[in-house]
Amino acid sequence: MQKLKFYLILIFTSLYFIIILSGCAGGPVSAQEYYSIGMAYFDLGKYDEAEKWLNRARLSDRTMVASTYNLGRLAFERQRFEEAAKHFESILKKDGDNVLALKAAAYSRIKTNDIETAEKHYKKLLSLVPESADDGYNHALILYTLERYSAAEEVLQKYPIALQENKDTMLLYARCQAALNKVEAIDTFAQWLENNTDAKVRYEYAQTLERHEFYARALEEYRLSHTNTAATAVNPAKYDVRFAIARVLLTAQGSDGEGVTELQGAVTDGFSDITAAEALLNIKGISAGNKSSIQNIINTLRANEAEKERIKEAEKERGIEAGKPPSEEGKREERLETNP
């Protein structure tokens, strides 16, 4: 690394003296020389200087595209993503088939949260290089984010090797299938879990099994997910997984008391979704006794929610009181205390 830095400094110094000597000799300094010194600064991490020289190089047609592209890279490195995207997109206005600019513009637009524009860039990119599995994955991920699950699945199906060998591609494929309520998602999730471990993915797998009424397997996977979910985890939290266990037990064994026990445990652990708890009352086959117990738990959740609101309002009131200006009488008392 030190050797590389030394050589970069040597190259930079040489270029700099070439420019100085050219100027002294009265000869014009070429845009290529501006570009070279700008890139030398870039490689040294001196971004302000690199930007200055690249902007000079951009004025020439010969180095305009390369300079603009690297100005975009500079902006991206400095997390100025909107600026980066505009640099890359300015290249695309003149050369819409520029693969490097398309890829960089798409990724920059993801960073600016302009997902629709990023999707258009990836769509164009894949029309030019359809064999790129990495870009195909990124395009599918954007489509999934836009909830265009069928289109995302269709894109991923074009890369059968990646679907078998790339864990990220396989997982996204499973999630697309699950979002489309396809039973095939079960096998895809199972295949992913053969070689990977993740409590959240196992939870998604269990949800898919439950949705397709494989309750015994769903219960097994939910329990494994609960065991492996960290106490500090969110989405799902540990109590969310326990609630799912309760739901499966109540669905599959409506007259058994184990589901109510798990539900009570989930609430004790922090579960507070009243709407989700109320939905349990609509499960077919639940005994009257279990329904009564569930209703009691829902009443407790409502009481807890009401108490939280009461405390919040009381704290708000105390805050208002604390922020009130002192009354005239209070001011007089304060003056008496501070001015004997």
LINLIN-V774322 format. One record per pair of residues at least 4 apart in sequence whose ideal C-beta (glycine too) atoms are under 7 Angstrom apart, sorted by sequence separation. I is the first residue (numbers start at 1). GAP is how many residues later the second one is. If there is no record, write none. Layout:
# LINLIN-V774322
i->I gap->GAP
i->I gap->GAP
This chain:
# LINLIN-V774322
i->1 gap->4
i->2 gap->4
i->3 gap->4
i->4 gap->4
i->5 gap->4
i->6 gap->4
i->7 gap->4
i->8 gap->4
i->9 gap->4
i->10 gap->4
i->11 gap->4
i->12 gap->4
i->13 gap->4
i->14 gap->4
i->15 gap->4
i->16 gap->4
i->17 gap->4
i->18 gap->4
i->19 gap->4
i->20 gap->4
i->21 gap->4
i->29 gap->4
i->31 gap->4
i->32 gap->4
i->33 gap->4
i->34 gap->4
i->35 gap->4
i->36 gap->4
i->37 gap->4
i->38 gap->4
i->39 gap->4
i->40 gap->4
i->46 gap->4
i->47 gap->4
i->48 gap->4
i->49 gap->4
i->50 gap->4
i->51 gap->4
i->53 gap->4
i->54 gap->4
i->60 gap->4
i->63 gap->4
i->64 gap->4
i->65 gap->4
i->66 gap->4
i->67 gap->4
i->68 gap->4
i->69 gap->4
i->70 gap->4
i->71 gap->4
i->72 gap->4
i->73 gap->4
i->74 gap->4
i->80 gap->4
i->81 gap->4
i->82 gap->4
i->83 gap->4
i->84 gap->4
i->85 gap->4
i->86 gap->4
i->88 gap->4
i->89 gap->4
i->91 gap->4
i->92 gap->4
i->98 gap->4
i->99 gap->4
i->100 gap->4
i->101 gap->4
i->102 gap->4
i->103 gap->4
i->104 gap->4
i->105 gap->4
i->106 gap->4
i->107 gap->4
i->108 gap->4
i->114 gap->4
i->115 gap->4
i->116 gap->4
i->117 gap->4
i->118 gap->4
i->119 gap->4
i->120 gap->4
i->121 gap->4
i->122 gap->4
i->123 gap->4
i->124 gap->4
i->125 gap->4
i->126 gap->4
i->132 gap->4
i->133 gap->4
i->134 gap->4
i->135 gap->4
i->136 gap->4
i->137 gap->4
i->138 gap->4
i->139 gap->4
i->140 gap->4
i->141 gap->4
i->142 gap->4
i->148 gap->4
i->149 gap->4
i->150 gap->4
i->151 gap->4
i->152 gap->4
i->153 gap->4
i->159 gap->4
i->160 gap->4
i->161 gap->4
i->162 gap->4
i->166 gap->4
i->167 gap->4
i->168 gap->4
i->169 gap->4
i->170 gap->4
i->171 gap->4
i->172 gap->4
i->173 gap->4
i->174 gap->4
i->175 gap->4
i->176 gap->4
i->184 gap->4
i->185 gap->4
i->186 gap->4
i->187 gap->4
i->188 gap->4
i->189 gap->4
i->190 gap->4
i->192 gap->4
i->198 gap->4
i->199 gap->4
i->200 gap->4
i->201 gap->4
i->202 gap->4
i->203 gap->4
i->204 gap->4
i->205 gap->4
i->206 gap->4
i->207 gap->4
i->208 gap->4
i->214 gap->4
i->215 gap->4
i->216 gap->4
i->217 gap->4
i->218 gap->4
i->219 gap->4
i->220 gap->4
i->221 gap->4
i->222 gap->4
i->223 gap->4
i->224 gap->4
i->225 gap->4
i->229 gap->4
i->233 gap->4
i->236 gap->4
i->238 gap->4
i->239 gap->4
i->240 gap->4
i->241 gap->4
i->242 gap->4
i->243 gap->4
i->244 gap->4
i->245 gap->4
i->246 gap->4
i->247 gap->4
i->248 gap->4
i->249 gap->4
i->250 gap->4
i->257 gap->4
i->258 gap->4
i->259 gap->4
i->260 gap->4
i->261 gap->4
i->262 gap->4
i->263 gap->4
i->264 gap->4
i->265 gap->4
i->267 gap->4
i->273 gap->4
i->274 gap->4
i->275 gap->4
i->286 gap->4
i->287 gap->4
i->288 gap->4
i->289 gap->4
i->290 gap->4
i->291 gap->4
i->292 gap->4
i->293 gap->4
i->294 gap->4
i->295 gap->4
i->296 gap->4
i->297 gap->4
i->298 gap->4
i->299 gap->4
i->300 gap->4
i->301 gap->4
i->302 gap->4
i->303 gap->4
i->304 gap->4
i->305 gap->4
i->306 gap->4
i->307 gap->4
i->308 gap->4
i->309 gap->4
i->310 gap->4
i->311 gap->4
i->312 gap->4
i->313 gap->4
i->314 gap->4
i->315 gap->4
i->316 gap->4
i->317 gap->4
i->318 gap->4
i->319 gap->4
i->320 gap->4
i->326 gap->4
i->328 gap->4
i->329 gap->4
i->330 gap->4
i->331 gap->4
i->332 gap->4
i->333 gap->4
i->334 gap->4
i->335 gap->4
i->22 gap->5
i->29 gap->5
i->41 gap->5
i->58 gap->5
i->75 gap->5
i->76 gap->5
i->109 gap->5
i->110 gap->5
i->143 gap->5
i->144 gap->5
i->177 gap->5
i->209 gap->5
i->210 gap->5
i->233 gap->5
i->236 gap->5
i->253 gap->5
i->266 gap->5
i->286 gap->5
i->326 gap->5
i->23 gap->6
i->57 gap->6
i->58 gap->6
i->92 gap->6
i->126 gap->6
i->129 gap->6
i->163 gap->6
i->253 gap->6
i->22 gap->7
i->91 gap->7
i->156 gap->7
i->162 gap->7
i->163 gap->7
i->177 gap->7
i->178 gap->7
i->229 gap->7
i->231 gap->7
i->249 gap->7
i->41 gap->8
i->42 gap->8
i->75 gap->8
i->76 gap->8
i->109 gap->8
i->110 gap->8
i->143 gap->8
i->144 gap->8
i->177 gap->8
i->193 gap->8
i->209 gap->8
i->210 gap->8
i->326 gap->8
i->41 gap->9
i->58 gap->9
i->75 gap->9
i->92 gap->9
i->109 gap->9
i->126 gap->9
i->143 gap->9
i->192 gap->9
i->193 gap->9
i->209 gap->9
i->229 gap->9
i->249 gap->9
i->250 gap->9
i->19 gap->10
i->57 gap->10
i->58 gap->10
i->91 gap->10
i->92 gap->10
i->125 gap->10
i->126 gap->10
i->159 gap->10
i->163 gap->10
i->249 gap->10
i->281 gap->10
i->174 gap->11
i->177 gap->11
i->38 gap->12
i->41 gap->12
i->72 gap->12
i->75 gap->12
i->106 gap->12
i->109 gap->12
i->140 gap->12
i->143 gap->12
i->189 gap->12
i->193 gap->12
i->206 gap->12
i->209 gap->12
i->226 gap->12
i->229 gap->12
i->54 gap->13
i->58 gap->13
i->88 gap->13
i->92 gap->13
i->122 gap->13
i->126 gap->13
i->156 gap->13
i->246 gap->13
i->249 gap->13
i->281 gap->13
i->19 gap->14
i->174 gap->14
i->280 gap->14
i->281 gap->14
i->18 gap->15
i->38 gap->15
i->72 gap->15
i->106 gap->15
i->140 gap->15
i->173 gap->15
i->174 gap->15
i->189 gap->15
i->206 gap->15
i->226 gap->15
i->37 gap->16
i->38 gap->16
i->54 gap->16
i->71 gap->16
i->72 gap->16
i->88 gap->16
i->89 gap->16
i->105 gap->16
i->106 gap->16
i->122 gap->16
i->123 gap->16
i->139 gap->16
i->140 gap->16
i->156 gap->16
i->189 gap->16
i->205 gap->16
i->206 gap->16
i->225 gap->16
i->226 gap->16
i->246 gap->16
i->54 gap->17
i->88 gap->17
i->122 gap->17
i->156 gap->17
i->245 gap->17
i->246 gap->17
i->15 gap->18
i->19 gap->18
i->170 gap->18
i->174 gap->18
i->34 gap->19
i->35 gap->19
i->38 gap->19
i->68 gap->19
i->102 gap->19
i->106 gap->19
i->136 gap->19
i->189 gap->19
i->202 gap->19
i->206 gap->19
i->222 gap->19
i->226 gap->19
i->51 gap->20
i->85 gap->20
i->88 gap->20
i->122 gap->20
i->153 gap->20
i->156 gap->20
i->242 gap->20
i->243 gap->20
i->246 gap->20
i->277 gap->20
i->278 gap->20
i->15 gap->21
i->16 gap->21
i->170 gap->21
i->171 gap->21
i->277 gap->21
i->15 gap->22
i->34 gap->22
i->35 gap->22
i->68 gap->22
i->69 gap->22
i->102 gap->22
i->103 gap->22
i->136 gap->22
i->170 gap->22
i->186 gap->22
i->202 gap->22
i->203 gap->22
i->222 gap->22
i->223 gap->22
i->34 gap->23
i->51 gap->23
i->68 gap->23
i->85 gap->23
i->102 gap->23
i->119 gap->23
i->136 gap->23
i->153 gap->23
i->185 gap->23
i->186 gap->23
i->202 gap->23
i->222 gap->23
i->242 gap->23
i->243 gap->23
i->50 gap->24
i->84 gap->24
i->85 gap->24
i->118 gap->24
i->119 gap->24
i->152 gap->24
i->153 gap->24
i->242 gap->24
i->274 gap->24
i->277 gap->24
i->12 gap->25
i->15 gap->25
i->137 gap->25
i->167 gap->25
i->31 gap->26
i->65 gap->26
i->99 gap->26
i->133 gap->26
i->178 gap->26
i->186 gap->26
i->199 gap->26
i->219 gap->26
i->222 gap->26
i->47 gap->27
i->81 gap->27
i->85 gap->27
i->115 gap->27
i->119 gap->27
i->149 gap->27
i->153 gap->27
i->239 gap->27
i->242 gap->27
i->274 gap->27
i->12 gap->28
i->31 gap->28
i->35 gap->28
i->42 gap->28
i->144 gap->28
i->243 gap->28
i->274 gap->28
i->11 gap->29
i->12 gap->29
i->31 gap->29
i->99 gap->29
i->133 gap->29
i->167 gap->29
i->183 gap->29
i->199 gap->29
i->219 gap->29
i->254 gap->29
i->272 gap->29
i->32 gap->30
i->47 gap->30
i->81 gap->30
i->82 gap->30
i->99 gap->30
i->115 gap->30
i->149 gap->30
i->150 gap->30
i->171 gap->30
i->178 gap->30
i->181 gap->30
i->199 gap->30
i->218 gap->30
i->239 gap->30
i->250 gap->30
i->260 gap->30
i->267 gap->30
i->31 gap->31
i->32 gap->31
i->35 gap->31
i->39 gap->31
i->47 gap->31
i->69 gap->31
i->81 gap->31
i->97 gap->31
i->115 gap->31
i->137 gap->31
i->141 gap->31
i->144 gap->31
i->149 gap->31
i->238 gap->31
i->239 gap->31
i->240 gap->31
i->254 gap->31
i->259 gap->31
i->263 gap->31
i->274 gap->31
i->8 gap->32
i->12 gap->32
i->31 gap->32
i->35 gap->32
i->42 gap->32
i->69 gap->32
i->72 gap->32
i->76 gap->32
i->103 gap->32
i->137 gap->32
i->140 gap->32
i->144 gap->32
i->239 gap->32
i->251 gap->32
i->254 gap->32
i->255 gap->32
i->272 gap->32
i->203 gap->33
i->215 gap->33
i->237 gap->33
i->243 gap->33
i->247 gap->33
i->250 gap->33
i->254 gap->33
i->260 gap->33
i->264 gap->33
i->260 gap->34
i->263 gap->34
i->267 gap->34
i->8 gap->35
i->137 gap->35
i->255 gap->35
i->8 gap->36
i->200 gap->36
i->215 gap->36
i->250 gap->36
i->254 gap->36
i->215 gap->37
i->203 gap->38
i->206 gap->38
i->210 gap->38
i->250 gap->40
